[in-house]
Structure formats: structure tokens, C-alpha cells
Amino acid sequence: MSELAIVNARIWTGNAARPTAQAVGVASGRIAVVGSDGEVTAAIGRDATVVDAGGRLVLPGFNDSHVHFLQGGLHLRGVDLRPARDEREFARLLGDHVADVLAGEWVTGGRWDHEAWPGQRRPNRQLVDRAAPENPVLLSRLDGHIAVANTLALERAGVGRDTPDPRGGHIERDPDTGEPTGILIDAAQGLVRREIPEPSDEQRARAADAAIRHAASLGVTSVHAMGPPDELRLLRRLEEEGRLHVRARVALPDVGAAVEESRAGAAGGSLVRTGAVKLFADGSLGAGSALLFEPYDDQPTSSGLAIYEEEELRSLVAEADAAGLQIAMHAIGDRATRMALDAFQYAAERNGRRGARHRVEHAQVVQPEDRARFARVGVIASVQPSHCTDDMRWVGKRLGARTRFAYPYRSLVDAGARVALGTDWPVEALDPLISIHAAVTRQSPAGEPDGGWHPEERVSLAEAVRDYTLGSAFAEFQEQNKGSIEAGKLADMVILSRDLFAIPPEEIPGVQVEMTILGGRVVYERAVSGSR
């Protein structure tokens, strides 16, 4: 009967009726039996592969509710400036990378974080020019909402003193000369990005392969990918070729494309699905473009950027809702979050559609009166706990007293909201254990600050694991199919090196993935486990 069995395990099932078990048996890619070693051993077939977990913890496969999957794969192959701790190190890392690039070729990547530098000054084009004088360069900040371009890149794009700000974006200019500094915020990045040659099909496929391997090594068996139609088509091709070892729900970037792909029957693939659209209400806190009700404490002339006017956003949401799409709305600031909730409520009242499970992506600043609206309107909060423990180093200077409204995980849960967890990879690390640690402790992996940042927003370990598995499955209409270890569900599981529930929370980031199983098939194994 069974093709695979895991025995001698500590299984956290996610099933309230039977929260723990000792063994699980798999047949035809689905869970066939969950119970004791004896129960599963009696049910398995003679030729089944048996994995002795050695008492280790088995969880449902992690389901990351917000990634930029192909972008993450390309990042694994590009320049990584996240380690830079000052401008000099930024220039050194960039220079080392450029030394292996042909003159004239575009250099992209980045993930720099000026907030970690002394003085916290943003890089400028002159800094990039010195490290890469013969290459056009565009380097994103870690949140993706700011990029720095060098002079050659700006010239190729025709961006100069007289170039107007595009809608939803801002070109930073030298206050004395009026010339661009190289910093491009939100939509302004598109002025340069349109000049960058698209990666070849083979480069994209190799990047996707790298992302797939990386996900498997971290126990991630499902992702909600925020990507364009060509990424959707690439993932389908990799599935056809037998190279896709992760389940992907793709949210496309505009309503027309999402409707077209859904009508084409793309919503029901075995590994790749769609039926969702990704929209933006604002920018980011790091870029100073998240839309707030009141000005930033450190930028008193700005309250951020609205990508759409409120009426325009309501109309767009109503159109997508009427087409049967699920909407994943990027909203970070408190005003943007309210605009998203207002738009979802308007669509429900106009179209009469219930159970749409629309989502607010990030929900980083939420006014107290809006938290209960998530449950009332039926909106999912798709949050990334590691954003909190990364941003806490500098967000206080932006928000001041409003930090008490920021990253409100516990408050959303207590208000009845359904929550799905993710990482926003490659903005943050794809590792689910880093995010779970952040949710449970409100601390960095290094244990800072002592006691946690706004510790009243911590959640329990069980709540974090639930929202990273069953919560994310619910957010993609798949809670009957995956997200817990129950008979009949897909056999997506992960075996960890240590029992998260038996160790101090500060040790969670050091736990490793021993084995990742997708549909009953081992897609990653760190070391040889006991098997026969």
C-alpha cells in the first residue's frame, strides 16, 4: 500500500483532532495513514521505503506566502551587497564582482542596506561609478523599493536634471545642482530597468533551478510567487520537464494577464497554479514611500506615495474581484492598509462575492481600528516576521510613537484575522526558521534586543508553525489539500534536526533541515537517515 513511511518520529500534524503522531505512511503522493509505528508498519507495503526519523520533528512542508521566486534565483547568481557594513565595503564587494564582468555589460543585484552603515547615508552614483566605471549598474536596496544607478546607467536611460518624476516614483536630486543622485524610488526604477536586457531563457531556467534547490534545502515545499506571466510559463515548462520540486501559486502583476491565464486553464496544474493578481497600494518604509496618515518623523514633508488614488484603487479591485480573481494587495503604511481594506469591502458590497480571500501583503503598519476589519471583511494578512526584526534597527526614526502599530502579528491574530507567513525572498532570507524565530521572539537571530522588540506582538511557536503551513494553505484555497499531516492530503513534509518545541526559542535559527519530501518523494536530504 505505502510507497514511503516515516517512523520513530515526533510528528506535529497540525490537525487539532490528533495533534501529534509517531509515524506516517504515504501512497500515490498522498498521506495514507497517520498513527503509531505499529499502525503505520502494519499498513505499509513490502517494497516501501522506510525512513527512521530517529525521534526528530516532522512538520508539514513550509508554505511561503510571499516570494519573488525567479528574482530570488537570479539573486543567488548575482552580486550580493547585503554583507556590506559601510560604503567602502559596498564599493569593494561591487568591485570584486565587476572584475569578472565584461566591460559594457549590465550589473544588477544588490540587497544593500544603508541603515546598517555608519551615518546611514544612501549610496550615490559617484560611489558606484568609482567601483564600476565601465559598466551600467542598477543595484536594488534589500526591500526592492529603492535602487541606485551609476552615471552610465542614467545616461543610457536618458535620466537627467529635467526628467520628470514618473507616477508612483521619485528621482532623488542633488539639492544644489538638481542633478540625479542615482537614487531611484519605486516606479522611478523602471526608467532604468527598461534599458536592461532581459536574461536569456537559459539564464532564467538556471536561476529557477537554483531557487528550486534552495527552497528544498530549507524545507519549503510551496511558494506564493509574485511574478510576471513569463515566470508562470517558465515554471510550467520546468514542471513538464520534471525539474520543478516545489508547488507554486503565481500572482500575476495585472488584472488582464491574470484573467487571461485563468481562462486559459492555468489555475489547475498539479504543481503550478494561478488565479491571483498582485496589486500595489504604496511603497516601503525603507524607501520612505509607504503611505502613512501622518508624515514620517524623519521626513516631515512626506507621508509616502500612493500608487493609485482611492477611487481608482476601488474600481481596479472591484474589476478584479468581479472576474473571480484573488487579490494580493501590497500595503505597508497604515493609510495604504486602510485603502486596501476599504477597496476589498467596496468590492464585496458591489459584487456580492464572498469567500474571495483577498490578501493584504505585508500589513506592516495597521491602526488598531483596522485590525478587526481583516476578519470582518474576510481579508488575509500575509506577513513576514523577519521584516520586523530586520527593520527594527531603524524604523523608530521613521515612525516614532507609531512603532506601537507596526508589525502587529499578535494583535491581528487576537482580532480574528487569518494569517499566512512568508519571507518576501529575496528581500529577506527564504529560511522559514528565521521567520519563525522572529515571530516567536521579536529578536534578530543574534538575540537582539534583549526581551524582544515590542514583545507584546510575539506569538506562540504553535501559532507560527500553523500560519506557515495551514495558514498559507488557506491563503491559496488549498487547506483541504495540504498544510497539515492528515490522511488524504498531499505528502509534503519536512524533517528537522531538532525538535523546535523542546528547545529554547533562541536556538531555532540553528536548526537544520534533514529531509524535504514533496508528494511522497524525497527532494532534499542533508545526510543519510536511517532507512531500509
C-alpha positions in Angstrom: 0.0 0.0 0.0 2.6 2.5 1.1 5.5 3.9 -1.0 7.1 5.7 1.9 6.9 5.6 5.6 8.4 7.8 8.3 8.7 6.0 11.6 10.1 6.8 15.1 9.3 10.4 14.7 7.8 13.3 16.7 5.1 14.4 14.2 3.4 17.7 14.6 0.4 17.1 12.5 -1.4 20.5 12.5 -4.6 18.5 13.0 -6.4 19.6 16.1 -8.2 16.2 16.4 -4.8 14.4 16.6 -2.0 16.9 17.1 0.9 14.5 17.4 1.8 11.1 16.0 4.7 8.8 15.7 4.6 7.7 12.1 3.1 8.5 8.7 2.7 6.3 5.6 2.4 7.7 2.0 0.8 6.2 -1.1 0.5 7.8 -4.5 1.9 11.0 -3.4 -0.6 11.5 -0.6 -0.7 10.7 3.1 -2.4 7.3 3.6 -2.1 6.7 7.3 -1.0 8.7 10.4 -0.5 7.0 13.7 1.8 4.9 15.8 4.8 3.0 14.5 2.8 -0.2 14.8 -0.2 1.2 12.9 1.9 2.5 10.0 4.2 -0.5 9.9 1.1 -2.8 9.6 -0.2 -0.8 6.7 2.9 -0.3 4.6 3.8 -2.4 1.6 6.7 -4.8 1.5 8.6 -2.6 -1.0 8.0 0.7 0.8 11.0 2.9 1.7 11.1 3.4 5.4 12.8 6.4 6.9 13.7 6.2 10.6 13.5 9.7 11.8 15.4 9.0 15.0 12.9 10.8 17.2 13.3 14.0 15.1 10.5 16.5 14.5 8.4 16.1 11.4 6.3 19.1 10.2 4.1 19.8 7.2 6.2 21.3 4.4 6.7 25.0 4.8 4.5 27.2 2.6 6.0 30.6 2.0 3.1 33.0 1.3 5.1 35.7 -0.4 8.2 35.3 -2.6 9.7 36.7 -5.7 10.9 33.3 -6.9 12.7 33.9 -10.1 14.2 37.1 -8.8 15.5 35.1 -5.8 17.1 32.6 -8.2 18.7 35.4 -10.2 19.9 36.9 -6.9 21.6 33.7 -6.0 23.6 34.1 -9.2 24.3 37.9 -8.9 26.1 40.4 -6.8 25.1 40.4 -3.1 25.8 43.6 -1.2 23.8 42.7 1.9 27.0 41.9 3.9 28.4 45.5 3.3 28.5 47.4 6.6 29.7 50.7 5.1 30.3 52.5 1.8 33.8 51.2 1.5 32.8 47.6 1.8 29.9 48.2 -0.6 32.4 49.5 -3.2 34.8 46.6 -2.5 32.2 43.9 -3.0 30.9 45.6 -6.1 34.4 46.0 -7.5 35.2 42.3 -6.9 32.0 41.3 -8.8 32.7 43.7 -11.7 36.2 42.3 -12.1 34.6 39.2 -13.6 32.1 41.0 -15.8 32.9 42.2 -19.3 33.1 45.9 -19.9 29.8 47.3 -21.0 27.6 44.5 -19.5 24.9 45.5 -17.1 25.5 44.8 -13.4 22.4 44.2 -11.3 21.5 42.7 -7.9 22.3 44.5 -4.7 20.3 44.0 -1.5 22.4 46.8 0.1 21.2 48.2 3.4 22.4 51.7 4.2 20.6 51.6 7.5 23.3 49.2 8.7 26.1 51.7 7.8 27.6 54.4 10.0 25.8 57.7 9.1 23.1 55.7 7.3 23.6 57.6 4.1 22.2 56.2 0.9 24.8 55.3 -1.8 25.0 57.6 -4.8 26.0 57.3 -8.4 29.6 58.6 -7.7 30.2 55.8 -5.3 29.0 53.2 -7.9 31.0 55.0 -10.7 34.2 54.5 -8.8 33.6 50.8 -8.4 32.2 50.2 -11.9 33.4 52.9 -14.3 32.9 50.8 -17.5 29.6 49.1 -16.7 26.0 50.4 -16.4 24.8 49.5 -12.9 21.5 49.3 -11.1 21.5 47.9 -7.6 18.4 47.5 -5.5 18.1 48.1 -1.8 17.1 45.0 0.1 13.4 46.0 0.1 13.4 46.4 -3.7 11.7 49.9 -3.4 15.0 51.9 -3.8 17.7 51.3 -6.3 21.0 53.2 -7.0 22.1 53.7 -10.6 25.5 54.9 -11.8 26.1 57.7 -14.2 26.4 55.4 -17.2 23.1 53.7 -16.5 21.3 57.0 -16.1 22.8 58.2 -19.3 21.7 55.1 -21.2 18.2 55.6 -19.8 18.1 59.3 -20.6 17.5 60.3 -17.0 18.8 63.8 -16.2 18.1 67.0 -14.5 14.9 67.7 -16.5 13.4 64.2 -16.3 10.1 64.4 -14.5 9.2 62.0 -11.7 7.1 59.2 -13.0 3.8 58.4 -11.4 4.3 56.4 -8.2 8.0 57.1 -8.2 10.7 59.7 -7.3 14.1 60.6 -8.8 16.3 61.9 -5.9 18.2 65.0 -6.9 21.1 66.9 -5.6 19.6 70.0 -3.8 22.4 72.2 -5.1 22.7 71.1 -8.8 19.3 69.5 -9.4 21.2 66.5 -11.0 20.0 63.0 -10.2 22.0 61.4 -7.3 21.4 58.0 -8.7 18.8 57.0 -6.1 15.5 55.9 -7.8 12.4 55.2 -5.7 9.6 52.8 -6.6 8.3 53.4 -10.1 11.3 55.6 -11.0 13.4 52.4 -11.1 11.5 51.5 -14.3 13.1 54.3 -16.2 16.4 52.4 -16.0 15.2 48.9 -15.7 13.6 49.1 -19.2 17.1 49.5 -20.6 18.4 46.3 -19.0 18.4 43.3 -21.4 16.2 40.5 -20.3 18.0 37.4 -19.2 18.1 34.6 -21.8 15.7 31.7 -21.5 18.6 29.5 -20.4 19.8 32.1 -17.8 16.3 32.2 -16.4 15.9 28.5 -16.3 19.3 28.1 -14.4 18.2 30.8 -12.0 14.9 28.9 -11.4 16.8 25.7 -10.8 18.9 27.4 -8.2 15.8 28.8 -6.5 14.2 25.3 -6.5 17.2 23.7 -4.9 17.5 26.5 -2.3 13.8 26.1 -1.4 14.1 22.3 -1.0 17.2 22.7 1.2 15.1 24.9 3.6 12.0 22.6 3.8 9.9 24.9 1.6 7.5 22.8 -0.4 5.1 25.5 -1.6 5.5 29.2 -2.5 3.2 32.0 -3.4 5.2 33.6 -6.2 4.6 37.3 -7.1 5.7 37.2 -10.7 5.0 38.1 -14.3 3.4 35.8 -16.9 6.8 34.7 -18.3 7.7 33.4 -14.9 4.5 31.4 -14.8 5.2 29.9 -18.2 8.8 29.1 -17.1 7.6 27.2 -14.0 5.1 25.3 -16.1 7.9 24.3 -18.5 10.1 23.1 -15.7 7.2 21.1 -14.4 6.8 19.4 -17.8 10.5 18.6 -17.8 10.4 17.1 -14.3 12.7 19.9 -12.9 10.2 21.6 -10.6 10.4 20.4 -7.0 8.2 23.0 -5.3 4.5 23.9 -5.6 3.9 27.4 -6.9 0.8 29.6 -6.8 1.6 32.6 -9.0 0.0 36.0 -8.5 0.4 38.0 -11.8 1.0 41.7 -11.9 -2.1 43.0 -13.7 -5.7 42.1 -13.9 -5.8 41.4 -17.7 -2.9 38.9 -17.6 -4.4 37.1 -14.5 -7.8 36.8 -16.2 -6.3 35.6 -19.4 -4.1 32.9 -17.8 -7.0 31.8 -15.6 -9.3 31.5 -18.6 -6.6 29.5 -20.4 -7.0 26.9 -17.7 -3.7 27.7 -15.9 -5.4 27.6 -12.5 -5.3 23.9 -12.0 -1.9 22.5 -12.8 -0.5 19.8 -10.4 2.4 21.9 -9.2 1.8 25.3 -10.8 -1.4 27.3 -10.3 -2.6 30.9 -10.7 -5.9 32.7 -10.4 -4.5 35.7 -8.4 -3.4 39.2 -9.2 -0.7 41.3 -7.3 -1.5 45.0 -6.9 0.3 47.8 -5.1 -1.2 50.4 -2.8 2.2 52.0 -1.8 5.9 51.6 -1.5 8.1 50.7 1.5 9.1 52.1 4.9 12.8 51.7 3.9 12.3 53.9 0.9 10.1 56.4 2.7 7.4 55.6 0.2 5.0 53.5 2.4 1.7 55.6 2.6 1.0 56.9 6.1 -1.7 59.1 7.5 0.8 61.4 9.0 4.3 62.5 7.8 7.4 60.5 8.6 9.2 61.6 11.7 12.4 61.9 9.8 10.8 63.3 6.6 8.2 65.8 7.9 7.3 66.9 4.4 6.4 63.4 3.2 3.7 60.9 4.1 4.8 58.4 1.4 3.5 57.6 -2.1 0.1 56.4 -3.2 0.3 54.2 -6.3 -3.4 54.8 -7.0 -6.0 57.3 -5.9 -8.6 55.8 -3.6 -11.4 55.8 -6.1 -9.1 54.3 -8.8 -8.0 51.6 -6.4 -11.6 50.7 -5.5 -12.5 50.4 -9.2 -9.5 48.2 -10.0 -10.2 45.9 -7.1 -13.9 45.7 -8.0 -12.9 44.7 -11.5 -10.5 42.0 -10.4 -13.0 40.7 -7.8 -15.8 40.6 -10.4 -13.5 38.5 -12.6 -13.2 35.9 -9.9 -9.6 36.7 -9.1 -8.0 36.6 -5.7 -6.2 39.9 -5.0 -2.8 40.1 -3.2 -2.5 43.8 -2.3 0.9 45.2 -1.3 0.1 47.6 1.5 2.7 48.6 4.1 1.7 52.0 5.6 -1.4 52.5 7.8 -3.2 54.6 5.2 -2.4 52.1 2.4 -3.7 49.3 4.6 -6.9 51.1 5.2 -7.3 51.9 1.5 -6.8 48.2 0.7 -9.4 47.2 3.3 -11.8 49.8 2.0 -11.4 48.6 -1.6 -12.0 45.0 -0.6 -15.1 45.9 1.3 -16.3 48.0 -1.6 -15.8 45.1 -4.0 -17.7 42.7 -1.7 -20.7 45.1 -1.4 -20.7 45.8 -5.1 -20.2 42.3 -6.5 -21.7 40.3 -3.7 -18.8 37.9 -3.8 -18.0 36.2 -0.5 -15.1 33.9 0.3 -12.7 35.7 -2.1 -9.9 35.5 0.5 -8.3 38.7 -0.7 -5.0 39.5 1.0 -3.0 42.4 2.3 0.6 41.7 1.7 3.0 42.9 4.5 0.5 44.9 6.6 3.4 46.5 8.4 1.6 49.5 10.0 -2.0 48.9 10.9 -4.2 51.3 13.0 -5.9 49.5 15.9 -9.4 50.1 14.5 -8.4 48.4 11.2 -7.2 45.1 12.8 -10.6 43.6 13.4 -11.6 44.6 9.8 -9.4 41.8 8.4 -11.8 39.3 10.0 -15.0 41.2 9.2 -14.2 41.7 5.6 -12.6 38.2 5.2 -9.1 39.5 4.3 -6.0 37.5 5.0 -2.9 39.2 6.5 0.1 37.9 4.6 3.0 38.9 6.8 6.8 38.4 7.0 8.1 38.4 10.6 11.7 38.7 9.6 10.9 42.2 8.2 10.2 43.3 11.7 13.4 42.0 13.2 15.4 43.5 10.3 13.6 46.9 10.2 13.6 47.4 14.0 17.1 48.8 13.8 15.9 52.0 12.1 12.1 52.0 11.8 11.8 54.0 15.1 13.3 57.1 13.5 10.7 56.9 10.7 7.6 56.2 12.7 8.4 57.5 16.2 5.5 56.7 18.5 3.7 54.9 15.7 6.0 51.9 16.1 3.4 50.6 18.6 1.2 50.0 15.5 4.0 48.3 13.5 4.3 44.6 12.6 1.2 43.7 14.6 1.2 39.9 14.3 -0.2 39.1 17.8 -2.8 41.9 17.5 -4.0 40.6 14.1 -4.4 37.1 15.5 -6.2 38.3 18.6 -8.5 40.4 16.3 -9.5 37.2 14.5 -7.5 37.7 11.3 -6.4 34.7 9.2 -2.6 35.0 8.9 -0.2 33.5 6.3 3.5 33.6 6.9 6.3 34.2 4.4 9.6 35.9 3.8 9.4 38.2 0.7 12.5 36.5 -0.5 15.0 37.7 -1.7 14.2 40.8 0.4 14.7 38.6 3.4 16.2 35.1 3.7 14.0 32.3 2.5 14.7 30.2 5.6 11.4 29.6 7.4 13.2 29.1 10.8 14.5 32.6 10.8 11.0 33.9 10.3 9.5 31.6 12.9 12.2 32.7 15.4 11.3 36.3 14.6 7.6 35.7 15.2 8.2 33.9 18.5 10.9 36.2 20.0 10.7 39.5 18.1 14.5 39.3 18.1 17.2 39.1 15.5 18.9 35.7 15.0 21.7 37.2 17.3 19.2 37.6 20.1 18.7 41.4 20.0 17.2 43.3 21.6 17.0 41.6 25.0 13.4 40.6 25.6 12.3 41.3 22.1 11.2 44.4 20.2 7.6 45.3 21.2 7.4 41.8 22.7 3.6 42.2 23.2 3.3 41.2 19.5 5.0 37.8 19.9 3.1 34.7 19.1 3.5 31.1 20.2 5.6 28.6 18.3 2.5 26.6 17.5 0.8 29.6 16.1 3.8 30.5 13.9 4.1 26.9 12.6 0.4 26.8 11.9 0.4 30.0 10.0 3.5 28.9 8.0 1.7 25.7 6.9 -2.1 25.6 7.2 -2.4 29.4 7.3 -0.6 29.8 4.0 -2.5 26.8 2.5 -5.8 28.6 3.4 -4.5 31.7 1.7 -4.3 29.9 -1.6 -7.6 27.9 -1.2 -5.6 24.7 -0.5 -6.3 23.9 3.1 -8.2 20.7 2.2 -5.2 19.6 0.1 -2.1 20.5 2.2 -0.9 22.3 5.3 -1.3 19.5 7.8 -0.3 15.9 8.1 -3.6 14.1 7.7 -4.8 11.2 5.6 -5.8 12.2 2.1 -3.6 15.3 2.0 -0.5 15.8 -0.2 2.5 14.2 1.4 4.6 17.4 1.7 6.7 17.2 4.9 10.0 18.3 6.4 12.2 16.5 9.0 14.2 18.9 11.2 17.4 18.2 13.1 16.0 19.2 16.4 12.5 19.5 18.0 11.5 23.1 17.9 9.0 22.5 20.7 11.7 21.1 23.0 14.5 23.7 22.7 14.8 27.3 23.8 13.4 29.7 21.2 16.8 31.4 20.7 18.2 28.1 19.3 15.6 27.9 16.5 17.8 29.6 13.8 20.4 26.9 14.3 18.1 24.1 13.5 18.7 22.4 10.1 16.5 20.6 7.6 17.4 16.9 7.4 14.9 16.0 4.7 12.3 17.6 2.5 9.5 15.5 1.0 7.3 16.7 -1.8 4.4 14.5 -2.8 5.9 11.5 -1.0 9.3 11.9 -2.9 12.5 13.0 -1.2 13.7 16.2 -2.9 16.4 17.1 -0.4 18.4 15.1 2.1 21.1 16.7 4.2 22.6 13.5 5.5 21.9 9.7 5.2 19.0 9.0 7.5 18.3 5.5 8.8 16.3 3.7 6.1 15.9 0.3 4.7 
